[in-house]
Amino acid sequence: MAKAYDYILEQAVYRNDIIKNIGEFHTPTEIANVMVNLIINKDNINVYDPICGSGNLLVTATEHHNVHIYGKENNLDYYNILKTRLLLNEIDSSNIIYGNDDTAEKVKADIIISNPPFADRTWKDNAMLKNTFFNYNSLQFVVGDYIYVLNMLDELNENGKMAVILPHGVLFRENEKRIRERLISGNFIESIIGLPENLFYGTRIPVIIMIISKNRKEENVLFIDASQDYESDRRN
């Protein structure tokens, strides 16, 4: 039943039947596998996704390792799909929260994997980001990409690591220059991996995976251009 449900979900997403913002709702399994393999290398750790969507990142994490998953989803339709999927896959969903209330009990994450909304202009309506915006209000946020990143950074434990999917533009936007400088001067960015365009359902834009670590010793940033390293399958 779990495999059938996952198959139907993939088909519905592919046909664009269920949601407009497909790219944020459902991370392709191939990309989820890459992200999990990049940053999870042991069991019995806390893995968190603050914007769960269909839960592909968290489900993939449990397939590779015995981990404790945590997450939030503030769209009730997505949340119901996610909870059903976890139930059918016999994955504990007790720590998946509906809503984005920033007052909920927090667990410092060992690992964060996430695919937040691309260039989100409605981020100010997200209660989860309220404290983050207050803490970094000296910086300029036109769209939500980096405020999601900073929010996740605050949720990591002192030796935590995260992998987040972002639109390619976060590397170049002039109004986000000071935010990039803050991340570099804090020695948080471990790697930037450029992916091909047309990987995500519903959008052709190229994206990156940004790997961020706390308590880094190495100061260099590794840039990887993986934009040609793919095999085409159907439209993607």
N, C-alpha and C positions, 0 to 999 in steps of 0.2 A: 504493500500500500504506500509506503514511504517513497519508493522508487517511482511508482505511478504518479503520485502527487507532484514530485519534483519534475517529472517529465512534462506533465500538463502545465505546470507553472512556467517551465522553460518555453513551451510552445506558445502559451498565451503572451508571454513577454515578447517573443520573437515576432508575433503577428501584431504587437502593439495594441492588444485588446483591452488591457486592464489599467494602464497608467500613462500619463503624458511624460513625466520625467523618468523615463526608463533607466537612464544612465545612473541615477542615484538610487533608484529602487532596487535594482538587481545587478549586482556585479557578476560578470561572466565567470563561470567556474574556472576557466583557464587562468584568468587574472587572479582569482582568489587563491588558487594553488600556488602561483608565483609568490604572492604576498606572504602566505603562511610559511612557505619553505624558506623565504628570506629571513624571517625574524623569529620563528618559533623553533627551538631546538631541544626542548625538554618538557617533561610532564609536570602535572600538579602546580600549574601557575594560573593566575587570573588573567583572562583575555576579555577585553572590553571593546564594544562598538557603540558609541553614543548615538548613531543614526543607523539602526539595524536594517531597515528596508525589508527585503525578503529573507535576510539572515544568511546569505550565501557565505559571507566571510566567517561568521561564527560556526556555521555547520561544517565548513571546510576545515577549520581549526580542530574541531572535535574528531574529524576523520583521520587527522594526522597524529594527534596527540591526545592524551588523557588530561584535559584542561577544564577549568571552571569558567564558564562563560557568564558575562554580564552585559547588559545592554539596555538601550532606550529606543522607543519609537513613538512619535507623537501623532502619527496618522493611524486612525483606528482600523481602517481597511487593511493597511500593511501589517499592523500589529496582529490582527486576527489570522492573516495568512502565515505570518511568522510563527505564532504560537501553535497553529495547526501543524505546520511543518516540523517543528521541534517535537511535538507530541508523537507524530507518526514515526519519526526517526528515533524515538525513545531517548531524547536528549533532555536533561533537566532544564526547564525554562523558568524556574522560580525566581531567578535574578534578572529576568527580562521585564522592564518596567514600561507601562504605557504612560506617555506624557513626557514633558521635558522640564519638570519641576526641579529647579536647582537645589531645593531643600531636601531632596531625597537622600537617604543614607548613602555615603560614598565609600567605595573600596578602591584604594590606590592600586592601579593596574600594573601588572608586570609587563603586559603587552597590550597595545591598542592597534587594531586594524579597522580602517573605516574608509568609506566612500561618500563624503559629505556632498550636499548639493553644489553643482558647479556654478560659480559666479552668482551666488544667491543674494538677491537684493532685499529679501524679506527677513534677514537674519535678526533684525532688531525686535521682531515679534517672538523670537525664541527665548523663553525664560531661562533655558539652560545656559545661555551666553551672557546673561545680565552681569554676573560678577566678573566675568572675564573682560567685558567691555569696560567696566569700572576700573579694573586693575591696569588696563592698557589704554586708557582714554586719551593719553598723549599721542597715540598713534592714529593714523588715518585709515579708516576702513570704509571703502566705497561699496565693495561686495564682501561676501562672508567668508571667502576661502581661508584667509589667514586667521580670522577670529575663531573659526573652527579648529584650526591647527593649534593656536595658543590655548584654547580651552582643553584640548586633549593633552597638551604638554603639561598643564597644571594637574591633570588627573593621573599622570604617571608616577610610579614610585621613584625613589632616588636613583635606582639603577635600571629604570624601565626603558622600553624601546617601542617605537610605533612606526607603522607604515600607513601612509594615507595617499589616496588617489586625488590628484588636483589637476585642473586644466593647465595647459602649457603656459598660459599667460601669466601665471603667478611668478614666473622667473624674470619677467621683463616689465611689468606695469610700473610706470614711474611713480605713481602715488603710493605704491607699497614698498618703495625703496628702503625706508627706515625700518620697516618690519623685517625685511630680509637682513638688514645690517644687525638688527637685534638678535636674530637667530644665529647668524654667523659669529658675532662677538661672544655670544653665550656658548659657542662650540656645541650646538645641538644637532646640526645637520650632518649626517654621516654619508648620505648618498642621494643623488638625484638620478632617476632612471627614466629616460625618455621612451615612451611606448608609441606604437604606430597609431595613425588615425583610424577611425571607423572600427574601433574595437567594441564600442558600447552601442547597445540598441537605442535608436532614436537620436543619435548625434554622431557626426563625423569628426568632431574635433579631436586633435591629438591630446594625450594626457601624460602625466608623469606619475611615478611613485616616488614620494619623498620619504626617506628613511631618517628618523630622528631618534637620537639616543641621549639619555641623561648620563652624567658622570663619565663623559668620554675622555680618553687620554690622548688619542690621535687627533691632530688638528686639521688634517687635510680633508677635503670633501671629494668623494669619488663621483665623477659624472660618467654615466653609461648611456650611450646612444643605442637603444634596442629597436629603433624605428623600422629596421628592415628585417628583424628577426621574428618572422611569423609565417604561418601558412594560412591561406584564405579558406574559409568554410562558409558556404552560402553567401550571404551579403556581407559577412564580417570576417 
